[in-house]
């Protein structure tokens, strides 16, 4: 196995691929086609698996991108309808365009998001201080003093 330079290279290659049978006394010089097939198989399998993983990753990225582009296009269409296809008296209808929009959210998700914003110093802005204080009281979160 380590007598000839070629066999020592092939033995080290087999060690790197995780094959412990390279320690046997079988000489690889007697079967060069088998050596070529082993090396080609390992390289081709690596290339094939990498292409497979890249394709799967590409599909996952495209799925997210399709959803985002759909939402952006939907928002653009709605904005265009509101601006160009509604009459002025329709734009003032409170049933279609309320002043306040109410959202429902799970309290644990809101608490996590508020704590994340506080940790990243995104919470300490001066916009809507009464609303923020009321939200912190309802979430039982201690307010960080202003720096």
Z-matrix of the N, CA and C atoms (Angstrom, degrees):
N
C 1 1.436
C 2 1.523 1 111.92
N 3 1.337 2 120.35 1 -45.56
C 4 1.463 3 121.40 2 178.42
C 5 1.524 4 111.72 3 -106.72
N 6 1.328 5 116.54 4 19.78
C 7 1.463 6 119.96 5 179.76
C 8 1.519 7 110.50 6 -79.57
N 9 1.316 8 116.33 7 -42.18
C 10 1.462 9 121.91 8 -178.98
C 11 1.534 10 108.94 9 -105.10
N 12 1.336 11 116.47 10 151.42
C 13 1.465 12 120.57 11 -179.27
C 14 1.529 13 111.65 12 -65.26
N 15 1.352 14 117.05 13 -40.99
C 16 1.464 15 120.60 14 -179.54
C 17 1.525 16 111.18 15 -63.92
N 18 1.317 17 116.29 16 -43.79
C 19 1.473 18 118.50 17 -179.33
C 20 1.519 19 111.51 18 -69.82
N 21 1.325 20 117.33 19 -32.44
C 22 1.465 21 118.56 20 177.87
C 23 1.532 22 110.71 21 -68.28
N 24 1.344 23 117.49 22 -38.42
C 25 1.465 24 119.99 23 175.25
C 26 1.526 25 111.08 24 -62.41
N 27 1.337 26 116.12 25 -44.99
C 28 1.462 27 119.29 26 -179.35
C 29 1.529 28 110.98 27 -66.86
N 30 1.325 29 117.30 28 -36.38
C 31 1.464 30 120.40 29 177.67
C 32 1.525 31 110.69 30 -64.34
N 33 1.323 32 116.77 31 -43.21
C 34 1.465 33 119.23 32 177.45
C 35 1.532 34 111.17 33 -64.81
N 36 1.334 35 116.86 34 -36.63
C 37 1.462 36 120.11 35 176.67
C 38 1.526 37 110.19 36 -62.61
N 39 1.320 38 116.97 37 -42.19
C 40 1.466 39 119.81 38 179.55
C 41 1.528 40 110.89 39 -67.33
N 42 1.320 41 116.82 40 -35.57
C 43 1.474 42 119.18 41 174.85
C 44 1.530 43 110.55 42 -61.73
N 45 1.327 44 116.74 43 -43.54
C 46 1.459 45 120.67 44 -179.64
C 47 1.523 46 112.33 45 -65.02
N 48 1.325 47 117.25 46 -30.97
C 49 1.461 48 119.82 47 177.94
C 50 1.515 49 112.03 48 -84.07
N 51 1.327 50 117.72 49 -2.37
C 52 1.462 51 120.71 50 175.08
C 53 1.510 52 114.09 51 90.71
N 54 1.309 53 118.61 52 21.90
C 55 1.463 54 121.50 53 -179.56
C 56 1.528 55 109.35 54 -102.47
N 57 1.336 56 118.28 55 107.60
C 58 1.467 57 119.59 56 -178.76
C 59 1.522 58 113.54 57 -79.57
N 60 1.326 59 119.07 58 -2.32
C 61 1.464 60 119.89 59 -179.55
C 62 1.524 61 111.83 60 -73.63
N 63 1.304 62 117.77 61 -1.74
C 64 1.462 63 120.49 62 178.77
C 65 1.518 64 111.54 63 -69.35
N 66 1.326 65 117.75 64 -13.10
C 67 1.461 66 120.84 65 179.78
C 68 1.523 67 112.77 66 -81.14
N 69 1.315 68 118.01 67 -7.99
C 70 1.465 69 119.86 68 -179.66
C 71 1.522 70 109.82 69 -70.72
N 72 1.322 71 116.03 70 164.88
C 73 1.461 72 120.95 71 -177.66
C 74 1.523 73 112.56 72 -86.39
N 75 1.311 74 116.92 73 11.65
C 76 1.458 75 120.49 74 179.84
C 77 1.516 76 108.51 75 -70.83
N 78 1.311 77 116.41 76 129.90
C 79 1.465 78 119.48 77 -177.90
C 80 1.517 79 109.26 78 -89.40
N 81 1.297 80 115.21 79 132.90
C 82 1.453 81 120.70 80 -179.05
C 83 1.519 82 111.83 81 -83.62
N 84 1.325 83 117.15 82 -11.49
C 85 1.462 84 119.59 83 179.67
C 86 1.520 85 111.56 84 -71.11
N 87 1.341 86 117.64 85 -23.05
C 88 1.463 87 120.50 86 -179.00
C 89 1.531 88 111.74 87 -75.56
N 90 1.328 89 118.71 88 -23.43
C 91 1.463 90 122.48 89 -176.80
C 92 1.533 91 111.45 90 -128.66
N 93 1.327 92 118.54 91 70.36
C 94 1.464 93 118.97 92 179.82
C 95 1.535 94 113.82 93 -64.79
N 96 1.351 95 120.82 94 -33.76
C 97 1.472 96 117.69 95 177.39
C 98 1.534 97 112.79 96 -62.38
N 99 1.329 98 116.37 97 -35.25
C 100 1.460 99 119.59 98 178.58
C 101 1.530 100 110.92 99 -66.70
N 102 1.312 101 116.61 100 -39.71
C 103 1.464 102 120.81 101 177.84
C 104 1.531 103 110.01 102 -62.82
N 105 1.329 104 116.27 103 -44.77
C 106 1.468 105 120.33 104 179.67
C 107 1.525 106 110.38 105 -62.75
N 108 1.331 107 117.39 106 -42.16
C 109 1.463 108 120.76 107 179.49
C 110 1.529 109 111.89 108 -64.56
N 111 1.322 110 117.43 109 -40.02
C 112 1.472 111 120.28 110 179.35
C 113 1.526 112 110.36 111 -63.30
N 114 1.324 113 117.08 112 -46.01
C 115 1.462 114 120.72 113 -178.93
C 116 1.530 115 110.73 114 -66.70
N 117 1.333 116 117.51 115 -45.47
C 118 1.464 117 120.30 116 179.08
C 119 1.524 118 111.67 117 -62.51
N 120 1.320 119 116.59 118 -41.70
C 121 1.463 120 119.94 119 179.85
C 122 1.527 121 110.89 120 -61.01
N 123 1.318 122 116.84 121 -45.92
C 124 1.466 123 118.81 122 -178.03
C 125 1.530 124 111.26 123 -65.38
N 126 1.329 125 118.32 124 -41.16
C 127 1.463 126 119.99 125 178.70
C 128 1.526 127 112.10 126 -67.24
N 129 1.332 128 116.65 127 -43.32
C 130 1.462 129 119.58 128 -178.58
C 131 1.524 130 111.75 129 -67.23
N 132 1.317 131 117.73 130 -36.95
C 133 1.463 132 120.26 131 177.95
C 134 1.529 133 110.18 132 -65.51
N 135 1.315 134 117.52 133 -40.44
C 136 1.465 135 120.50 134 178.41
C 137 1.527 136 110.26 135 -63.19
N 138 1.319 137 117.46 136 -44.87
C 139 1.465 138 120.71 137 179.36
C 140 1.525 139 110.25 138 -64.35
N 141 1.331 140 117.43 139 -42.84
C 142 1.464 141 121.06 140 179.82
C 143 1.529 142 111.11 141 -62.89
N 144 1.319 143 117.52 142 -45.59
C 145 1.466 144 120.31 143 -179.50
C 146 1.523 145 111.72 144 -65.80
N 147 1.324 146 117.29 145 -38.40
C 148 1.462 147 119.17 146 177.36
C 149 1.528 148 110.97 147 -63.97
N 150 1.333 149 117.37 148 -41.54
C 151 1.467 150 120.05 149 176.91
C 152 1.518 151 111.06 150 -63.96
N 153 1.320 152 116.80 151 -38.35
C 154 1.458 153 120.55 152 178.45
C 155 1.526 154 110.75 153 -63.68
N 156 1.317 155 117.61 154 -46.40
C 157 1.468 156 121.04 155 179.66
C 158 1.530 157 111.59 156 -65.62
N 159 1.322 158 117.20 157 -38.09
C 160 1.462 159 120.05 158 177.59
C 161 1.524 160 110.18 159 -64.61
N 162 1.326 161 117.21 160 -40.43
C 163 1.461 162 120.41 161 177.51
C 164 1.515 163 112.41 162 -63.97
N 165 1.339 164 117.11 163 -42.19
C 166 1.466 165 120.25 164 178.20
C 167 1.524 166 111.28 165 -64.81
N 168 1.322 167 116.73 166 -40.84
C 169 1.461 168 120.47 167 177.54
C 170 1.528 169 110.77 168 -64.54
N 171 1.316 170 116.54 169 -39.87
C 172 1.462 171 120.75 170 178.30
C 173 1.528 172 110.85 171 -62.93
N 174 1.334 173 117.23 172 -40.98
C 175 1.471 174 120.08 173 177.78
C 176 1.521 175 111.38 174 -63.23
N 177 1.317 176 117.12 175 -41.25
C 178 1.466 177 120.24 176 179.82
C 179 1.527 178 110.98 177 -65.40
N 180 1.318 179 117.01 178 -40.71
C 181 1.465 180 120.76 179 179.32
C 182 1.523 181 110.29 180 -67.09
N 183 1.332 182 117.35 181 -42.00
C 184 1.467 183 120.31 182 179.60
C 185 1.518 184 111.68 183 -64.05
N 186 1.332 185 117.21 184 -35.84
C 187 1.459 186 119.90 185 179.88
C 188 1.527 187 110.15 186 -63.28
N 189 1.335 188 117.08 187 -44.58
C 190 1.464 189 120.25 188 177.52
C 191 1.525 190 111.23 189 -66.39
N 192 1.325 191 116.71 190 -40.54
C 193 1.458 192 120.51 191 -178.77
C 194 1.524 193 110.67 192 -65.65
N 195 1.335 194 116.98 193 -38.19
C 196 1.466 195 119.66 194 179.01
C 197 1.519 196 110.97 195 -62.82
N 198 1.320 197 117.71 196 -40.69
C 199 1.466 198 121.08 197 179.95
C 200 1.532 199 110.34 198 -65.01
N 201 1.323 200 116.79 199 -44.04
C 202 1.467 201 120.73 200 -179.51
C 203 1.526 202 110.29 201 -65.15
N 204 1.323 203 117.18 202 -44.69
C 205 1.466 204 119.02 203 -179.23
C 206 1.525 205 111.07 204 -66.37
N 207 1.334 206 117.48 205 -33.26
C 208 1.465 207 120.49 206 176.03
C 209 1.526 208 110.60 207 -63.04
N 210 1.331 209 117.14 208 -45.80
C 211 1.464 210 120.23 209 -179.20
C 212 1.528 211 111.82 210 -66.40
N 213 1.327 212 117.36 211 -38.16
C 214 1.467 213 120.37 212 178.30
C 215 1.524 214 110.30 213 -65.33
N 216 1.327 215 116.53 214 -43.71
C 217 1.460 216 119.64 215 179.37
C 218 1.529 217 111.22 216 -65.11
N 219 1.326 218 116.91 217 -38.40
C 220 1.465 219 120.47 218 178.04
C 221 1.530 220 110.55 219 -63.16
N 222 1.330 221 117.18 220 -42.47
C 223 1.466 222 120.63 221 178.78
C 224 1.526 223 111.05 222 -64.58
N 225 1.331 224 117.37 223 -40.05
C 226 1.461 225 120.15 224 178.86
C 227 1.528 226 111.28 225 -64.42
N 228 1.323 227 116.82 226 -40.93
C 229 1.471 228 120.16 227 179.59
C 230 1.522 229 110.50 228 -65.76
N 231 1.332 230 117.24 229 -42.96
C 232 1.465 231 119.89 230 178.68
C 233 1.526 232 111.78 231 -63.70
N 234 1.324 233 116.49 232 -40.32
C 235 1.469 234 119.38 233 178.23
C 236 1.526 235 110.85 234 -64.78
N 237 1.328 236 116.47 235 -39.14
C 238 1.464 237 119.80 236 178.46
C 239 1.526 238 111.14 237 -65.58
N 240 1.321 239 116.96 238 -41.52
C 241 1.470 240 120.31 239 177.94
C 242 1.523 241 110.34 240 -62.58
N 243 1.330 242 116.60 241 -44.85
C 244 1.465 243 119.84 242 -178.66
C 245 1.525 244 111.90 243 -64.49
N 246 1.319 245 117.10 244 -36.09
C 247 1.467 246 119.47 245 -176.55
C 248 1.523 247 113.56 246 -81.45
N 249 1.317 248 117.18 247 -42.18
C 250 1.459 249 119.32 248 -168.24
C 251 1.527 250 115.10 249 -106.45
N 252 1.324 251 117.81 250 -23.38
C 253 1.459 252 118.40 251 -172.96
C 254 1.525 253 113.90 252 -109.14
N 255 1.317 254 118.21 253 -1.62
C 256 1.461 255 120.50 254 177.55
C 257 1.526 256 109.78 255 -103.84
N 258 1.296 257 114.30 256 142.42
C 259 1.459 258 119.45 257 175.51
C 260 1.528 259 109.37 258 -77.11
N 261 1.327 260 118.60 259 159.08
C 262 1.473 261 120.25 260 -177.69
C 263 1.523 262 113.40 261 -57.50
N 264 1.332 263 117.94 262 -38.03
C 265 1.468 264 117.92 263 -179.72
C 266 1.531 265 111.17 264 -71.30
N 267 1.346 266 117.91 265 -25.82
C 268 1.466 267 119.81 266 176.70
C 269 1.528 268 111.19 267 -72.94
N 270 1.308 269 117.27 268 -32.29
C 271 1.466 270 120.73 269 179.64
C 272 1.521 271 111.95 270 -68.77
N 273 1.332 272 117.28 271 -20.70
C 274 1.461 273 120.95 272 -179.59
C 275 1.530 274 112.88 273 -91.39
N 276 1.311 275 119.31 274 -1.01
C 277 1.459 276 121.59 275 -179.42
C 278 1.526 277 109.78 276 -69.68
N 279 1.315 278 116.14 277 123.48
C 280 1.468 279 121.65 278 -178.12
C 281 1.527 280 111.67 279 -70.94
N 282 1.340 281 118.20 280 -25.06
C 283 1.462 282 119.59 281 178.95
C 284 1.528 283 111.30 282 -68.47
N 285 1.321 284 116.29 283 -34.11
C 286 1.451 285 120.33 284 -179.58
C 287 1.526 286 112.55 285 -87.58
N 288 1.313 287 117.35 286 -35.76
C 289 1.462 288 122.13 287 -176.36
C 290 1.523 289 109.32 288 -129.20
N 291 1.311 290 118.39 289 79.64
C 292 1.469 291 119.62 290 -178.11
C 293 1.528 292 111.00 291 -70.92
N 294 1.332 293 114.51 292 157.03
C 295 1.462 294 118.99 293 178.26
C 296 1.523 295 111.26 294 -73.77
N 297 1.324 296 116.14 295 -32.70
C 298 1.460 297 121.30 296 -178.73
C 299 1.520 298 108.24 297 -123.88
N 300 1.314 299 116.17 298 134.41
C 301 1.462 300 121.49 299 176.37
C 302 1.524 301 107.20 300 -113.12
N 303 1.312 302 116.67 301 126.03
C 304 1.462 303 121.63 302 -179.34
C 305 1.528 304 109.58 303 -96.28
N 306 1.326 305 114.65 304 132.60
C 307 1.455 306 121.21 305 177.56
C 308 1.517 307 108.40 306 -114.75
N 309 1.311 308 115.82 307 149.69
C 310 1.464 309 119.18 308 172.83
C 311 1.523 310 107.71 309 -110.45
N 312 1.329 311 115.01 310 136.32
C 313 1.459 312 120.79 311 -179.81
C 314 1.517 313 108.57 312 -146.41
N 315 1.321 314 115.73 313 152.65
C 316 1.458 315 120.30 314 177.13
C 317 1.522 316 108.69 315 -72.94
N 318 1.322 317 115.12 316 139.83
C 319 1.469 318 119.66 317 -173.88
C 320 1.527 319 111.39 318 -65.90
N 321 1.329 320 117.51 319 -33.59
C 322 1.468 321 119.51 320 178.85
C 323 1.526 322 111.25 321 -66.63
N 324 1.335 323 116.25 322 -39.39
C 325 1.464 324 119.24 323 178.22
C 326 1.526 325 111.32 324 -66.06
N 327 1.331 326 116.39 325 -40.47
C 328 1.470 327 120.19 326 178.92
C 329 1.525 328 110.12 327 -65.12
N 330 1.338 329 116.75 328 -42.72
C 331 1.467 330 120.39 329 179.78
C 332 1.530 331 110.55 330 -61.50
N 333 1.335 332 117.40 331 -44.08
C 334 1.468 333 120.50 332 179.29
C 335 1.527 334 110.95 333 -62.62
N 336 1.332 335 116.51 334 -42.22
C 337 1.467 336 119.93 335 -178.52
C 338 1.530 337 111.44 336 -67.30
N 339 1.333 338 116.94 337 -40.71
C 340 1.466 339 120.10 338 179.02
C 341 1.522 340 110.13 339 -65.72
N 342 1.331 341 117.34 340 -42.67
C 343 1.471 342 119.82 341 178.85
C 344 1.521 343 110.95 342 -64.93
N 345 1.327 344 117.00 343 -37.29
C 346 1.463 345 119.72 344 177.28
C 347 1.529 346 110.62 345 -64.66
N 348 1.335 347 116.42 346 -41.88
C 349 1.466 348 119.60 347 178.25
C 350 1.524 349 111.07 348 -65.72
N 351 1.335 350 117.23 349 -37.14
C 352 1.469 351 119.71 350 178.18
C 353 1.523 352 110.98 351 -66.74
N 354 1.325 353 117.42 352 -38.95
C 355 1.460 354 120.56 353 179.51
C 356 1.523 355 111.88 354 -68.01
N 357 1.324 356 117.19 355 -29.54
C 358 1.462 357 120.97 356 -179.34
C 359 1.528 358 112.46 357 -94.72
N 360 1.325 359 117.42 358 10.42
C 361 1.472 360 123.38 359 179.80
C 362 1.527 361 112.64 360 57.63
N 363 1.316 362 117.26 361 34.25
C 364 1.458 363 121.19 362 175.19
C 365 1.528 364 110.88 363 -99.08
N 366 1.305 365 118.05 364 -7.03
C 367 1.465 366 122.29 365 -174.63
C 368 1.518 367 111.84 366 -88.83
N 369 1.315 368 118.94 367 -26.93
C 370 1.463 369 122.19 368 -172.76
C 371 1.524 370 112.16 369 -84.55
N 372 1.305 371 116.44 370 56.12
C 373 1.461 372 120.16 371 171.83
C 374 1.516 373 107.99 372 -104.38
N 375 1.305 374 117.45 373 161.83
C 376 1.464 375 121.30 374 -175.72
C 377 1.524 376 113.34 375 -88.77
N 378 1.309 377 117.91 376 7.17
C 379 1.465 378 120.37 377 -179.04
C 380 1.527 379 109.87 378 -81.06
N 381 1.316 380 117.06 379 130.24
C 382 1.466 381 125.47 380 175.75
C 383 1.534 382 113.06 381 54.03
N 384 1.328 383 119.65 382 59.05
C 385 1.473 384 120.35 383 -176.67
C 386 1.528 385 112.90 384 -65.14
N 387 1.342 386 118.70 385 -37.30
C 388 1.471 387 119.92 386 -179.07
C 389 1.525 388 110.50 387 -67.17
N 390 1.317 389 116.35 388 -40.20
C 391 1.458 390 120.85 389 179.53
C 392 1.526 391 110.92 390 -64.80
N 393 1.330 392 116.12 391 -40.42
C 394 1.461 393 119.83 392 179.11
C 395 1.522 394 111.27 393 -67.27
N 396 1.331 395 117.67 394 -41.19
C 397 1.466 396 120.20 395 178.23
C 398 1.523 397 111.00 396 -63.20
N 399 1.317 398 116.99 397 -41.23
C 400 1.459 399 121.12 398 178.95
C 401 1.530 400 110.57 399 -64.31
N 402 1.324 401 116.99 400 -40.89
C 403 1.461 402 120.60 401 178.98
C 404 1.525 403 111.19 402 -65.27
N 405 1.332 404 117.32 403 -41.23
C 406 1.463 405 120.25 404 178.90
C 407 1.523 406 111.49 405 -64.24
N 408 1.334 407 117.47 406 -37.41
C 409 1.466 408 120.45 407 177.42
C 410 1.521 409 110.91 408 -64.90
N 411 1.326 410 116.99 409 -42.25
C 412 1.461 411 120.54 410 -179.29
C 413 1.525 412 112.15 411 -69.36
N 414 1.323 413 117.05 412 -28.85
C 415 1.459 414 120.77 413 179.57
C 416 1.521 415 112.78 414 -90.21
N 417 1.334 416 117.62 415 -3.64
C 418 1.473 417 123.03 416 -177.65
C 419 1.527 418 111.44 417 57.22
N 420 1.314 419 115.68 418 48.52
C 421 1.465 420 121.70 419 178.22
C 422 1.515 421 107.67 420 -114.64
N 423 1.327 422 115.97 421 133.33
C 424 1.456 423 120.61 422 176.77
C 425 1.524 424 108.74 423 -74.98
N 426 1.322 425 115.80 424 133.80
C 427 1.459 426 119.90 425 -179.51
C 428 1.514 427 109.85 426 -78.42
N 429 1.314 428 115.24 427 137.27
C 430 1.459 429 121.39 428 177.26
C 431 1.521 430 107.49 429 -78.06
N 432 1.338 431 118.65 430 128.42
C 433 1.469 432 119.17 431 179.26
C 434 1.523 433 110.62 432 -64.88
N 435 1.332 434 114.96 433 149.45
C 436 1.468 435 120.25 434 -179.84
C 437 1.516 436 109.81 435 -64.38
N 438 1.310 437 114.41 436 142.51
C 439 1.470 438 120.04 437 -177.24
C 440 1.496 439 110.77 438 -88.40
